[in-house]
Amino acid sequence: MNIKSKKEIDLMRHSGKILSKTLNQLKKEIKPGVCAKYLDDLAEKIIASSNAKPAFKGFNGYKYTICASLNNEVVHGLPLKNKFIKKNDIVSIDCGVNFNGYHTDAAFTLAVGEANEKTNLLIETTKQSLHNAIKIIKHKIPLIKVQKIVQNTIEKPGFSVIRSLSGHGIGKRLHEPPSIFNFVGKNSDIILQKGMTFCLEPMSSMGRFDVQTKEDGWTIVTSDNSLSAHFEHTILVTENGFEILTQ
């Protein structure tokens, strides 16, 4: 991972504040009957009003500002005008911001209406896996310790860590090396250093970890159609700990 200068960190910090504001506003709008395209348009408007750009739009040919993934959709769900949120859906929103050439990326999942106990547990467990892992991040800590916490938190109640998807480095590019996997065994020998910035993004399923891509070429779903959850923050490694840039 590239070590960022103070100037670069300041730009990413500002980018993260714009992204946090955007996602917080989207959370308020998610309810039964809301169209995913409306959320996409709103996100783009908020970002543009902050003199920034949507980081996803145009990335590898992607046409939208957000990803809106429902139920068995893990990531990269398209925010289409015929895609409406229904009662008891679980909704994952992923978004990125480019401010003066520096990027941040974050995601959340929430239940619409009254989800059952197991669905709520999936969402809360995945969210907790992210926060538990972030809490131990600091200069010179091995990445394997972070991965172990994410994996153990998700798997303890019987859920699965999605294996073929990962977090990533971030900065001047939306996706920088290395890939940050949410389980022990891939890139686990990395030692975190102060000044590194990366996206930690646990993705889980209620069933198996196998996924597949839909015919639209973007939307990744669980192969067994089980529900999925996704949380993400952009993190800065500091001398004595961490800074969450996207809150």
Backbone torsions as a table, in degrees:
resi	resn	phi	psi	omega
1	MET	NA	140.8	176.9
2	ASN	-68.7	139.4	173.8
3	ILE	-85.4	127.7	-175.3
4	LYS	-92.6	144.4	175.5
5	SER	-78.8	169.9	177.9
6	LYS	-60.1	-41.2	179.7
7	LYS	-62.6	-43.4	179.5
8	GLU	-64.9	-41.2	179.1
9	ILE	-63.7	-40.3	178.6
10	ASP	-61.8	-40.4	178.3
11	LEU	-66.3	-41.3	178.0
12	MET	-67.6	-35.5	177.9
13	ARG	-62.6	-41.8	178.1
14	HIS	-67.8	-41.7	176.5
15	SER	-57.7	-42.8	-179.4
16	GLY	-65.3	-35.6	178.0
17	LYS	-65.9	-39.3	177.0
18	ILE	-63.9	-42.7	-179.7
19	LEU	-65.8	-42.6	178.7
20	SER	-60.5	-44.4	178.0
21	LYS	-60.2	-42.1	-179.2
22	THR	-63.4	-48.7	-177.6
23	LEU	-67.1	-37.6	178.5
24	ASN	-63.1	-36.7	177.8
25	GLN	-69.6	-40.0	178.9
26	LEU	-62.7	-38.5	178.4
27	LYS	-56.5	-38.6	-178.7
28	LYS	-68.7	-23.1	-174.5
29	GLU	-93.2	-12.6	-174.5
30	ILE	-79.4	116.8	-179.1
31	LYS	-162.4	164.9	179.6
32	PRO	-56.1	136.0	178.2
33	GLY	94.2	-11.9	-179.5
34	VAL	-76.6	137.7	-180.0
35	CYS	-87.4	138.2	179.2
36	ALA	-61.5	-34.5	178.7
37	LYS	-65.2	-34.9	175.6
38	TYR	-60.9	-43.6	178.9
39	LEU	-63.8	-38.9	178.8
40	ASP	-63.8	-46.5	179.8
41	ASP	-63.4	-39.9	179.4
42	LEU	-64.1	-44.5	179.5
43	ALA	-60.1	-44.3	-179.5
44	GLU	-62.9	-39.6	179.9
45	LYS	-64.3	-43.9	-179.8
46	ILE	-63.9	-44.2	-179.0
47	ILE	-64.7	-44.7	179.9
48	ALA	-63.5	-36.6	-179.9
49	SER	-68.4	-13.8	178.5
50	SER	-102.3	17.2	179.0
51	ASN	59.0	38.6	177.9
52	ALA	-129.4	179.1	-179.2
53	LYS	-126.7	149.7	172.3
54	PRO	-65.7	126.8	-177.6
55	ALA	-74.0	-28.1	-176.3
56	PHE	-78.9	-32.9	-172.1
57	LYS	-66.6	116.8	-177.2
58	GLY	93.9	-11.6	-179.8
59	PHE	-72.0	116.6	-176.6
60	ASN	53.4	29.6	178.0
61	GLY	87.1	5.6	179.4
62	TYR	-68.9	139.6	-170.1
63	LYS	-101.7	-0.3	-169.0
64	TYR	-125.3	168.1	179.7
65	THR	-85.3	-36.8	-179.2
66	ILE	-121.8	165.7	162.7
67	CYS	-107.3	133.1	179.7
68	ALA	-124.2	103.6	-173.4
69	SER	-110.6	130.1	-175.7
70	LEU	-114.4	132.8	167.8
71	ASN	59.8	-100.0	-178.1
72	ASN	-85.9	-0.6	177.2
73	GLU	-81.6	120.0	-176.2
74	VAL	-78.8	-55.4	-179.2
75	VAL	-149.9	167.5	172.3
76	HIS	65.9	22.7	174.7
77	GLY	-65.4	134.2	-176.1
78	LEU	-79.9	134.3	179.3
79	PRO	-85.9	74.1	-172.3
80	LEU	-84.8	159.3	-177.8
81	LYS	-73.4	-15.2	176.1
82	ASN	-103.9	16.5	-179.7
83	LYS	-107.1	107.1	-176.5
84	PHE	-112.5	141.4	178.1
85	ILE	-79.9	134.4	-178.4
86	LYS	-116.0	159.9	175.6
87	LYS	-58.1	137.7	179.7
88	ASN	76.8	2.9	169.6
89	ASP	-67.3	154.8	162.1
90	ILE	-111.2	135.6	-170.3
91	VAL	-121.0	127.4	173.8
92	SER	-112.3	125.3	178.2
93	ILE	-114.9	127.9	179.0
94	ASP	-122.7	136.0	-176.8
95	CYS	-151.3	153.1	176.5
96	GLY	-135.3	153.5	179.7
97	VAL	-127.2	138.8	174.0
98	ASN	-113.4	109.4	177.2
99	PHE	-114.5	113.9	180.0
100	ASN	51.2	38.3	175.3
101	GLY	88.9	4.2	179.3
102	TYR	-122.2	138.2	-166.3
103	HIS	-111.3	150.2	165.0
104	THR	-136.2	161.5	-171.1
105	ASP	-150.3	135.5	-179.7
106	ALA	-155.8	160.8	-178.7
107	ALA	-152.7	157.2	174.6
108	PHE	-146.6	161.1	174.5
109	THR	-128.3	139.4	173.6
110	LEU	-143.6	158.2	177.5
111	ALA	-94.6	140.2	179.8
112	VAL	-100.3	118.0	-176.9
113	GLY	82.6	-146.1	-175.5
114	GLU	-103.2	99.6	176.2
115	ALA	-79.9	155.8	177.9
116	ASN	-74.8	171.6	-173.4
117	GLU	-60.1	-41.3	-177.2
118	LYS	-69.6	-37.5	177.7
119	THR	-64.8	-44.5	177.0
120	ASN	-61.2	-37.7	178.9
121	LEU	-65.7	-40.2	177.3
122	LEU	-59.2	-47.3	-177.9
123	ILE	-65.7	-48.3	-177.1
124	GLU	-66.8	-36.1	179.0
125	THR	-65.7	-43.2	-179.5
126	THR	-65.9	-42.2	176.2
127	LYS	-61.6	-42.9	-178.6
128	GLN	-67.7	-33.3	178.5
129	SER	-61.5	-38.3	177.3
130	LEU	-65.9	-49.0	-176.7
131	HIS	-69.1	-36.8	176.8
132	ASN	-61.8	-41.2	-178.3
133	ALA	-71.1	-42.5	-179.9
134	ILE	-58.7	-38.0	-173.9
135	LYS	-59.5	-24.3	-177.7
136	ILE	-98.0	-3.6	-176.4
137	ILE	-67.9	133.0	173.9
138	LYS	-166.4	173.0	179.5
139	HIS	-56.5	130.2	174.8
140	LYS	74.7	10.7	175.7
141	ILE	-80.9	138.8	176.8
142	PRO	-70.2	137.7	179.2
143	LEU	-58.5	-30.1	-177.9
144	ILE	-56.7	-32.4	180.0
145	LYS	-68.4	-37.5	177.2
146	VAL	-67.1	-46.8	179.9
147	GLN	-60.5	-40.6	-178.0
148	LYS	-62.6	-40.0	-180.0
149	ILE	-66.5	-45.1	178.4
150	VAL	-59.0	-50.0	-177.1
151	GLN	-62.4	-48.0	-177.4
152	ASN	-65.0	-38.7	-179.4
153	THR	-63.6	-43.0	-178.7
154	ILE	-73.5	-40.0	-173.9
155	GLU	-80.6	-22.7	-177.4
156	LYS	-58.0	-42.2	178.1
157	PRO	-81.6	0.4	178.2
158	GLY	102.0	9.3	177.1
159	PHE	-88.0	171.9	-177.0
160	SER	-116.9	141.7	171.2
161	VAL	-84.5	127.6	175.4
162	ILE	-66.0	122.5	-170.6
163	ARG	-90.0	-28.5	-171.5
164	SER	-91.9	2.4	178.7
165	LEU	-123.3	156.6	-173.1
166	SER	-153.4	168.3	166.1
167	GLY	-79.0	-167.9	-171.1
168	HIS	-168.1	160.3	168.7
169	GLY	-66.4	160.9	-177.7
170	ILE	-155.8	152.2	179.5
171	GLY	169.9	-112.1	176.7
172	LYS	-65.2	-25.0	173.5
173	ARG	-115.4	151.1	178.5
174	LEU	-63.1	-43.2	176.9
175	HIS	-118.1	111.6	174.6
176	GLU	-115.0	156.9	174.7
177	PRO	-70.1	156.3	1.5
178	PRO	-95.5	174.3	169.5
179	SER	-74.5	134.9	-178.3
180	ILE	-108.4	93.8	-177.4
181	PHE	-78.9	154.6	-175.1
182	ASN	-96.9	22.8	177.5
183	PHE	-148.8	160.0	-178.1
184	VAL	-76.7	133.5	174.8
185	GLY	133.2	-24.8	178.1
186	LYS	-119.6	123.3	-178.4
187	ASN	57.4	26.6	-175.8
188	SER	-76.3	-8.6	-178.6
189	ASP	-89.5	1.3	179.5
190	ILE	-68.8	137.4	174.0
191	ILE	-107.2	122.1	-179.0
192	LEU	-71.9	141.7	-178.7
193	GLN	-126.9	148.1	178.5
194	LYS	-59.9	139.5	-177.3
195	GLY	95.6	-9.6	175.0
196	MET	-76.5	143.9	174.3
197	THR	-128.0	133.1	-178.4
198	PHE	-154.2	162.3	178.0
199	CYS	-102.4	120.0	173.2
200	LEU	-100.9	120.9	-173.2
201	GLU	-143.3	85.3	176.1
202	PRO	-62.1	134.9	174.4
203	MET	-126.7	130.8	-173.0
204	SER	-132.8	164.7	172.0
205	SER	-136.6	155.8	178.1
206	MET	-76.0	-20.5	-179.7
207	GLY	-112.7	-124.2	-179.0
208	ARG	-83.7	169.0	-178.5
209	PHE	-91.0	-3.8	-178.2
210	ASP	-68.3	139.9	178.5
211	VAL	-132.2	165.3	174.9
212	GLN	-148.1	161.0	-178.5
213	THR	-101.2	133.7	179.9
214	LYS	-71.4	170.8	-176.1
215	GLU	-63.5	-18.7	178.5
216	ASP	-71.1	-8.3	177.1
217	GLY	83.3	-2.0	-177.3
218	TRP	-123.6	-51.9	-169.8
219	THR	-68.2	121.8	179.1
220	ILE	-102.2	124.5	-176.2
221	VAL	-121.0	159.5	173.3
222	THR	-69.6	138.1	-177.3
223	SER	-66.2	-28.0	-179.5
224	ASP	-98.3	10.7	179.3
225	ASN	63.9	18.2	177.3
226	SER	-75.9	157.6	-179.5
227	LEU	-66.9	153.0	-178.2
228	SER	-135.0	155.0	176.5
229	ALA	-135.2	155.7	-172.9
230	HIS	-151.5	125.3	173.9
231	PHE	-131.9	149.1	-176.1
232	GLU	-155.4	142.9	168.2
233	HIS	-137.5	154.3	169.4
234	THR	-92.5	126.3	-171.2
235	ILE	-117.3	138.3	169.7
236	LEU	-105.9	130.2	174.9
237	VAL	-84.8	128.6	178.5
238	THR	-115.6	174.6	-177.9
239	GLU	-56.9	-44.5	-173.7
240	ASN	-112.0	7.5	-178.8
241	GLY	172.5	-120.9	-171.3
242	PHE	-153.8	164.8	169.2
243	GLU	-135.6	127.2	173.8
244	ILE	-84.1	113.3	-175.0
245	LEU	-81.6	-12.1	-172.9
246	THR	-116.4	41.4	173.7
247	GLN	-144.5	NA	NA
